[in-house]
Amino acid sequence: MIKPYKLVASPFHEIQSFVNHLFLDVIFRAPHFAQLDFDTSLVLPKYRALLDEINSEYLLNPVSECFAICKTLSPKNLKILKRGVHNNNKIRLLCNGDLTPVEYSDIDRINSILSNHLKFFFDNLYNQAVKKAVFYHKFGTIDNYYKELVEKSRTCRCCGVNKVLIKFHTHRGALDHYLPRNHFPFTSINTNNLFPICDTCNSKYKLGQNTIYETIKRGRTTVSITRKKAFFPFSRLTPYPRIDVQITLHRAYDKTFEPTDMTIDLICPGYDEQVSTWERLFGIKENYLAECCSDEMHAYYEEQYIADMVFGKSHDQYVATLESNRFGDTNFLKIGFLNGIHNYV
């Protein structure tokens, strides 16, 4: 992450409390209840309408099926499911590698039908339920949550190059499930797992990749699956780890430059694994190489940088000006680009 988001105080966070209560206090305690079938009287009064007042197909039906299956599960398997609710929602600790998550593949081994119902529930919770009046009257809209996070910052905090829609747009951009919901249950509406991201990062590169497990394949055969650390998109660190872009040119720079004419290194001492994950998920080097070879970057070099050199500003003075607004107008990348040209010459 080039620059993290700050968590905002939003009622939208509280949907996760509903999820935790539903599964930890009811569904995964199904054997403790005398009744055979689920009904919303088992849920706290403040949450009942969330199940009763929308199409039962979205939430109530899959929950009822999960309850019935959990009636038959062993205490050991129910403990695994409860651990999934607890661990999967500690996103920062999972990114740090401090906890082991429970994935849908783990639940498949317990009961594949249960796994399917859980996935159906959490997909509908995010895709359908939060758009219904009973949810947004209680928790606010997901659009408002997006706008509270992004405010007026147009730059994608993930890549730092592309743009996102901001609070003044009628529409909103994508919210990325950082730990992808096709891998991890119980997290589809966790706001620690949702952050604004540009279309390039979301829909062209990351897609459904597993953030904290790297899978190496040879053809269709899986060669290895390795646990990896990742940056947490909401920082509690002051300052946030700084990533420097180091560019090495292989020939003199001109308008015909192509990505093979330079090499990019991403430097962040002490965070090599997190940087590697960031690059793997979002194709960062490819994006940065393409940007450096664009007509716009060449025009910037000639029209601004060279012009300032002609009028007596040194390279170091120019770079120092960019450093004063490091995240504005892709200056962090321009610094690496200009240093690469300067060092080659």
C-alpha positions as CSV (number, residue, x, y, z in Angstrom):
1,M,0.0,0.0,0.0
2,I,1.4,3.4,-1.0
3,K,-0.7,5.2,1.6
4,P,-3.2,3.7,4.0
5,Y,-6.7,4.7,4.8
6,K,-7.8,5.8,8.3
7,L,-10.7,4.0,9.8
8,V,-13.8,6.2,10.2
9,A,-16.4,6.1,12.9
10,S,-19.3,4.8,10.9
11,P,-22.5,2.9,12.0
12,F,-21.7,0.6,9.0
13,H,-19.1,-1.1,11.2
14,E,-21.9,-2.5,13.4
15,I,-23.1,-5.0,10.8
16,Q,-20.2,-7.2,11.8
17,S,-21.7,-7.4,15.3
18,F,-24.8,-8.8,13.8
19,V,-22.8,-11.4,11.9
20,N,-20.8,-12.3,15.0
21,H,-23.9,-12.7,17.2
22,L,-25.8,-14.7,14.6
23,F,-23.1,-17.3,14.2
24,L,-21.3,-17.4,17.5
25,D,-24.4,-17.2,19.7
26,V,-26.9,-19.1,17.6
27,I,-25.9,-21.0,14.5
28,F,-22.7,-22.6,15.9
29,R,-24.4,-23.3,19.2
30,A,-27.3,-25.1,17.4
31,P,-26.9,-28.4,19.5
32,H,-27.5,-26.4,22.7
33,F,-31.0,-25.4,21.6
34,A,-34.0,-27.7,22.2
35,Q,-35.8,-26.7,19.0
36,L,-34.9,-28.5,15.8
37,D,-35.5,-25.6,13.4
38,F,-34.1,-22.1,13.3
39,D,-36.4,-19.1,13.8
40,T,-35.6,-15.5,14.5
41,S,-36.8,-15.7,18.1
42,L,-33.3,-17.2,18.8
43,V,-31.7,-13.9,17.7
44,L,-31.5,-10.7,19.8
45,P,-34.5,-8.5,19.3
46,K,-32.5,-5.7,17.8
47,Y,-31.4,-8.0,14.9
48,R,-34.5,-9.9,14.1
49,A,-35.8,-7.5,11.5
50,L,-32.6,-7.9,9.5
51,L,-33.7,-11.5,8.9
52,D,-37.5,-11.1,8.9
53,E,-38.0,-8.0,6.7
54,I,-36.1,-8.9,3.5
55,N,-36.6,-11.8,1.0
56,S,-36.0,-15.0,3.0
57,E,-34.0,-16.3,0.1
58,Y,-31.1,-13.9,0.8
59,L,-30.4,-14.6,4.5
60,L,-33.1,-16.5,6.4
61,N,-33.1,-19.6,4.2
62,P,-29.3,-20.2,4.2
63,V,-29.1,-19.5,7.9
64,S,-31.8,-22.1,8.6
65,E,-30.0,-24.6,6.5
66,C,-26.7,-23.9,8.4
67,F,-28.5,-24.3,11.8
68,A,-29.9,-27.7,10.8
69,I,-26.5,-28.9,9.7
70,C,-24.7,-27.6,12.8
71,K,-27.2,-29.6,14.9
72,T,-25.3,-32.7,13.6
73,L,-21.7,-31.5,14.0
74,S,-19.3,-32.5,16.6
75,P,-18.0,-30.1,19.3
76,K,-14.6,-30.2,17.6
77,N,-15.9,-29.1,14.2
78,L,-18.1,-26.4,15.8
79,K,-15.0,-25.1,17.6
80,I,-13.3,-24.8,14.2
81,L,-16.2,-22.8,12.9
82,K,-16.2,-20.5,15.9
83,R,-12.5,-20.0,15.5
84,G,-13.2,-18.9,11.9
85,V,-15.5,-16.1,13.0
86,H,-13.0,-14.9,15.6
87,N,-9.8,-15.2,13.5
88,N,-11.0,-14.3,10.1
89,N,-12.2,-10.9,11.3
90,K,-8.9,-9.9,12.9
91,I,-7.6,-8.6,9.5
92,R,-4.5,-6.8,10.8
93,L,-3.3,-9.9,12.7
94,L,-3.9,-12.1,9.6
95,C,-2.0,-9.7,7.4
96,N,0.9,-9.8,10.0
97,G,0.9,-13.6,9.9
98,D,0.0,-13.8,13.6
99,L,-3.2,-15.9,13.2
100,T,-4.4,-18.8,11.1
101,P,-7.6,-18.2,9.2
102,V,-10.4,-20.7,8.4
103,E,-11.1,-20.9,4.7
104,Y,-14.0,-22.3,2.8
105,S,-11.8,-25.2,1.8
106,D,-11.5,-26.0,5.6
107,I,-15.2,-25.9,6.0
108,D,-15.6,-28.1,2.9
109,R,-13.8,-30.8,4.8
110,I,-16.3,-30.5,7.7
111,N,-19.4,-30.3,5.5
112,S,-19.4,-29.1,1.9
113,I,-23.1,-28.3,1.9
114,L,-22.6,-26.1,5.0
115,S,-19.7,-24.4,3.2
116,N,-22.0,-23.7,0.2
117,H,-24.8,-22.2,2.4
118,L,-22.3,-20.0,4.2
119,K,-20.9,-18.6,1.0
120,F,-24.4,-18.0,-0.3
121,F,-25.3,-16.1,2.9
122,F,-22.2,-13.9,2.9
123,D,-22.5,-13.1,-0.8
124,N,-26.1,-12.1,-0.4
125,L,-25.3,-10.1,2.7
126,Y,-22.9,-8.0,0.7
127,N,-24.6,-8.0,-2.7
128,Q,-28.2,-7.7,-1.6
129,A,-29.0,-7.3,2.1
130,V,-27.1,-4.1,2.7
131,K,-29.0,-2.4,-0.1
132,K,-32.4,-3.0,1.7
133,A,-34.1,-0.4,3.8
134,V,-34.0,-2.4,7.0
135,F,-30.2,-2.5,6.8
136,Y,-29.4,1.0,5.7
137,H,-31.9,2.6,8.1
138,K,-30.0,0.9,10.9
139,F,-26.4,1.0,9.7
140,G,-26.3,3.6,6.9
141,T,-25.6,2.9,3.3
142,I,-22.5,1.2,1.9
143,D,-22.2,4.2,-0.5
144,N,-22.0,6.6,2.4
145,Y,-19.4,4.4,4.1
146,Y,-17.3,4.5,0.9
147,K,-17.6,8.3,0.7
148,E,-16.7,8.7,4.3
149,L,-13.5,6.8,3.7
150,V,-12.4,8.3,0.4
151,E,-13.5,11.9,1.1
152,K,-11.8,14.1,-1.6
153,S,-8.8,12.0,-2.3
154,R,-8.8,10.9,-6.0
155,T,-5.6,8.8,-5.9
156,C,-5.9,5.1,-5.4
157,R,-4.2,4.4,-2.1
158,C,-3.2,0.9,-3.3
159,C,-1.2,1.8,-6.4
160,G,-0.9,5.5,-6.1
161,V,-1.2,6.0,-9.9
162,N,-4.8,5.5,-10.9
163,K,-7.9,7.3,-9.7
164,V,-11.0,6.5,-7.7
165,L,-14.4,8.2,-7.5
166,I,-14.8,10.5,-4.5
167,K,-17.6,11.8,-2.4
168,F,-18.7,14.4,-5.0
169,H,-19.4,11.7,-7.7
170,T,-23.0,10.4,-8.0
171,H,-21.7,6.9,-8.2
172,R,-19.0,5.2,-6.0
173,G,-16.0,3.1,-7.0
174,A,-15.2,-0.4,-6.0
175,L,-14.7,-1.6,-2.4
176,D,-12.1,-4.3,-2.4
177,H,-12.4,-7.3,-0.2
178,Y,-8.8,-7.4,0.8
179,L,-9.1,-10.9,2.1
180,P,-11.2,-12.2,-0.8
181,R,-14.7,-13.4,0.2
182,N,-14.5,-16.3,-2.2
183,H,-11.7,-17.7,0.1
184,F,-12.6,-16.4,3.6
185,P,-16.1,-16.7,5.2
186,F,-17.4,-14.3,7.9
187,T,-15.6,-11.3,6.4
188,S,-17.8,-10.1,3.5
189,I,-19.0,-7.0,5.4
190,N,-16.1,-6.4,7.8
191,T,-15.1,-2.8,7.3
192,N,-11.5,-3.7,8.2
193,N,-11.6,-5.8,5.1
194,L,-13.2,-3.2,2.8
195,F,-11.5,-0.2,1.2
196,P,-11.8,1.9,-1.9
197,I,-9.6,0.8,-4.8
198,C,-9.2,1.8,-8.4
199,D,-10.7,-0.3,-11.2
200,T,-7.2,-1.3,-12.5
201,C,-6.1,-2.7,-9.1
202,N,-9.5,-4.4,-8.4
203,S,-10.7,-5.7,-11.7
204,K,-7.6,-6.1,-13.8
205,Y,-5.0,-7.4,-11.4
206,K,-6.2,-8.6,-7.9
207,L,-9.5,-10.2,-8.9
208,G,-10.0,-13.1,-6.5
209,Q,-6.3,-13.8,-5.6
210,N,-5.7,-15.0,-2.0
211,T,-4.0,-12.1,-0.2
212,I,-2.2,-14.1,2.5
213,Y,-1.4,-17.4,0.6
214,E,0.7,-17.5,-2.5
215,T,-0.1,-20.4,-4.9
216,I,2.4,-21.5,-7.4
217,K,1.1,-23.5,-10.3
218,R,2.7,-25.4,-13.1
219,G,-0.1,-25.6,-15.7
220,R,-3.1,-26.8,-13.7
221,T,-1.0,-28.5,-11.1
222,T,-0.5,-26.7,-7.7
223,V,3.2,-26.8,-6.9
224,S,3.1,-25.0,-3.6
225,I,1.0,-22.8,-1.3
226,T,2.9,-20.5,1.0
227,R,1.6,-18.2,3.8
228,K,2.7,-14.6,3.2
229,K,2.5,-11.3,5.1
230,A,0.7,-8.4,3.6
231,F,0.3,-4.7,4.3
232,F,-2.9,-3.9,6.4
233,P,-4.8,-1.2,4.4
234,F,-5.8,0.8,7.6
235,S,-2.6,2.0,9.3
236,R,-2.0,2.1,13.1
237,L,1.7,2.7,12.4
238,T,3.1,6.3,12.6
239,P,4.6,6.8,10.2
240,Y,3.3,4.2,7.8
241,P,6.1,2.1,6.1
242,R,7.6,4.2,3.3
243,I,8.0,2.5,-0.1
244,D,10.6,4.0,-2.4
245,V,10.6,3.3,-6.1
246,Q,14.1,2.8,-7.4
247,I,14.4,2.9,-11.2
248,T,17.5,1.7,-13.2
249,L,17.8,2.7,-16.8
250,H,19.5,0.3,-19.3
251,R,19.9,3.0,-22.0
252,A,19.6,6.7,-22.4
253,Y,16.0,8.0,-21.9
254,D,14.0,9.1,-24.9
255,K,10.4,9.1,-26.2
256,T,10.8,5.5,-27.6
257,F,11.4,4.0,-24.1
258,E,9.7,0.7,-23.3
259,P,9.4,-1.3,-20.1
260,T,12.3,-3.6,-21.0
261,D,14.6,-0.5,-21.1
262,M,14.4,-0.1,-17.3
263,T,14.2,-2.1,-14.1
264,I,12.1,-1.2,-11.0
265,D,12.8,-2.1,-7.4
266,L,10.4,-1.4,-4.6
267,I,12.4,-0.6,-1.4
268,C,10.9,-0.8,2.0
269,P,13.4,-2.0,4.6
270,G,12.0,-4.6,7.0
271,Y,8.8,-5.1,4.9
272,D,10.2,-7.2,2.0
273,E,7.5,-9.8,2.3
274,Q,4.6,-7.3,2.4
275,V,6.0,-5.5,-0.6
276,S,6.3,-8.8,-2.5
277,T,2.6,-9.6,-1.7
278,W,1.6,-6.1,-2.8
279,E,3.4,-6.5,-6.1
280,R,2.0,-10.0,-6.6
281,L,-1.6,-8.9,-6.0
282,F,-1.7,-5.7,-8.0
283,G,1.0,-5.9,-10.6
284,I,2.7,-2.9,-9.2
285,K,5.9,-3.1,-11.2
286,E,4.1,-3.6,-14.5
287,N,1.9,-0.6,-13.7
288,Y,4.8,1.6,-12.8
289,L,6.8,0.6,-15.8
290,A,3.9,1.4,-18.1
291,E,3.4,4.7,-16.5
292,C,7.1,5.7,-16.9
293,C,6.9,4.8,-20.6
294,S,3.7,6.8,-21.2
295,D,3.5,9.9,-23.4
296,E,2.3,11.8,-20.4
297,M,5.5,11.0,-18.4
298,H,7.7,12.0,-21.4
299,A,5.8,15.3,-21.7
300,Y,6.2,15.9,-18.0
301,Y,10.0,15.2,-18.2
302,E,10.4,17.6,-21.1
303,E,7.9,20.4,-20.2
304,Q,8.5,20.6,-16.5
305,Y,11.7,18.9,-15.4
306,I,13.9,20.0,-18.2
307,A,12.4,23.5,-18.2
308,D,13.3,23.9,-14.5
309,M,16.8,22.7,-15.2
310,V,17.1,25.3,-17.9
311,F,16.1,28.0,-15.4
312,G,18.8,27.0,-13.0
313,K,17.1,24.5,-10.6
314,S,19.3,21.5,-9.7
315,H,18.1,17.9,-9.8
316,D,18.2,17.6,-6.1
317,Q,16.2,20.8,-5.6
318,Y,13.6,19.6,-8.0
319,V,13.3,16.2,-6.3
320,A,13.1,17.9,-2.9
321,T,10.0,19.9,-4.2
322,L,8.4,16.6,-5.2
323,E,9.2,15.1,-1.8
324,S,7.2,17.9,-0.1
325,N,4.1,16.5,-1.7
326,R,5.1,12.9,-2.1
327,F,1.7,11.4,-2.8
328,G,0.3,14.1,-5.0
329,D,0.3,13.7,-8.8
330,T,2.3,10.4,-8.6
331,N,5.3,12.3,-7.3
332,F,6.7,9.3,-5.5
333,L,7.0,7.6,-8.9
334,K,8.3,10.7,-10.6
335,I,11.1,10.9,-8.0
336,G,12.2,7.3,-8.9
337,F,11.9,8.0,-12.6
338,L,13.9,11.3,-12.5
339,N,16.5,9.8,-10.3
340,G,16.9,6.9,-12.7
341,I,17.4,9.3,-15.6
342,H,19.8,11.5,-13.5
343,N,21.9,8.5,-12.4
344,Y,22.2,7.1,-15.9
345,V,23.4,10.4,-17.3
